[in-house]
Amino acid sequence: MIATKLKKNDNVEVIAGKEKGKRGRIIAVLAKKDRVLVESLNIVKKHMRPSAQSKEGGILEKEGALHISNVMLVCPKCDKATRLGGSKLEDGRKVRVCRSCGESIDK
């Protein structure tokens, strides 16, 4: 398991695979599987049979999971895909820091 510094609602850029270069917002982090769901990226088709829950069957399109190592956080200040560092504030809180510009990413 990879220790992740990514969180829900972070903006990320895909750095590998068929969606390389595209950006999106993280919908969910699947920590046990080392994967993330990114809004409107890696769309897969799922064939559904009609059932009691969903009266209509058909082909649904939904986001597929991407491996955490294939996405990089986009810094809101410098607008670049960047690695993350960490630091502590004077009040003892830990914050994530952009390695490119040195600005804090957490509010």
Secondary structure as a PSIPRED ss2 file (coil, helix, strand):
# PSIPRED VFORMAT (PSIPRED V4.0)

   1 M C   1.000  0.000  0.000
   2 I C   1.000  0.000  0.000
   3 A C   1.000  0.000  0.000
   4 T C   1.000  0.000  0.000
   5 K C   1.000  0.000  0.000
   6 L C   1.000  0.000  0.000
   7 K C   1.000  0.000  0.000
   8 K C   1.000  0.000  0.000
   9 N C   1.000  0.000  0.000
  10 D C   1.000  0.000  0.000
  11 N E   0.000  0.000  1.000
  12 V E   0.000  0.000  1.000
  13 E E   0.000  0.000  1.000
  14 V E   0.000  0.000  1.000
  15 I C   1.000  0.000  0.000
  16 A C   1.000  0.000  0.000
  17 G C   1.000  0.000  0.000
  18 K C   1.000  0.000  0.000
  19 E C   1.000  0.000  0.000
  20 K C   1.000  0.000  0.000
  21 G C   1.000  0.000  0.000
  22 K C   1.000  0.000  0.000
  23 R E   0.000  0.000  1.000
  24 G E   0.000  0.000  1.000
  25 R E   0.000  0.000  1.000
  26 I E   0.000  0.000  1.000
  27 I E   0.000  0.000  1.000
  28 A E   0.000  0.000  1.000
  29 V E   0.000  0.000  1.000
  30 L E   0.000  0.000  1.000
  31 A H   0.000  1.000  0.000
  32 K H   0.000  1.000  0.000
  33 K H   0.000  1.000  0.000
  34 D C   1.000  0.000  0.000
  35 R E   0.000  0.000  1.000
  36 V E   0.000  0.000  1.000
  37 L E   0.000  0.000  1.000
  38 V E   0.000  0.000  1.000
  39 E C   1.000  0.000  0.000
  40 S C   1.000  0.000  0.000
  41 L C   1.000  0.000  0.000
  42 N C   1.000  0.000  0.000
  43 I E   0.000  0.000  1.000
  44 V E   0.000  0.000  1.000
  45 K E   0.000  0.000  1.000
  46 K E   0.000  0.000  1.000
  47 H E   0.000  0.000  1.000
  48 M E   0.000  0.000  1.000
  49 R C   1.000  0.000  0.000
  50 P C   1.000  0.000  0.000
  51 S C   1.000  0.000  0.000
  52 A C   1.000  0.000  0.000
  53 Q C   1.000  0.000  0.000
  54 S C   1.000  0.000  0.000
  55 K C   1.000  0.000  0.000
  56 E C   1.000  0.000  0.000
  57 G C   1.000  0.000  0.000
  58 G E   0.000  0.000  1.000
  59 I E   0.000  0.000  1.000
  60 L E   0.000  0.000  1.000
  61 E E   0.000  0.000  1.000
  62 K E   0.000  0.000  1.000
  63 E E   0.000  0.000  1.000
  64 G C   1.000  0.000  0.000
  65 A E   0.000  0.000  1.000
  66 L E   0.000  0.000  1.000
  67 H E   0.000  0.000  1.000
  68 I H   0.000  1.000  0.000
  69 S H   0.000  1.000  0.000
  70 N H   0.000  1.000  0.000
  71 V E   0.000  0.000  1.000
  72 M E   0.000  0.000  1.000
  73 L E   0.000  0.000  1.000
  74 V E   0.000  0.000  1.000
  75 C C   1.000  0.000  0.000
  76 P C   1.000  0.000  0.000
  77 K C   1.000  0.000  0.000
  78 C C   1.000  0.000  0.000
  79 D C   1.000  0.000  0.000
  80 K C   1.000  0.000  0.000
  81 A E   0.000  0.000  1.000
  82 T E   0.000  0.000  1.000
  83 R C   1.000  0.000  0.000
  84 L E   0.000  0.000  1.000
  85 G E   0.000  0.000  1.000
  86 G E   0.000  0.000  1.000
  87 S E   0.000  0.000  1.000
  88 K E   0.000  0.000  1.000
  89 L C   1.000  0.000  0.000
  90 E C   1.000  0.000  0.000
  91 D C   1.000  0.000  0.000
  92 G C   1.000  0.000  0.000
  93 R C   1.000  0.000  0.000
  94 K E   0.000  0.000  1.000
  95 V E   0.000  0.000  1.000
  96 R E   0.000  0.000  1.000
  97 V E   0.000  0.000  1.000
  98 C E   0.000  0.000  1.000
  99 R C   1.000  0.000  0.000
 100 S C   1.000  0.000  0.000
 101 C C   1.000  0.000  0.000
 102 G C   1.000  0.000  0.000
 103 E C   1.000  0.000  0.000
 104 S E   0.000  0.000  1.000
 105 I C   1.000  0.000  0.000
 106 D C   1.000  0.000  0.000
 107 K C   1.000  0.000  0.000
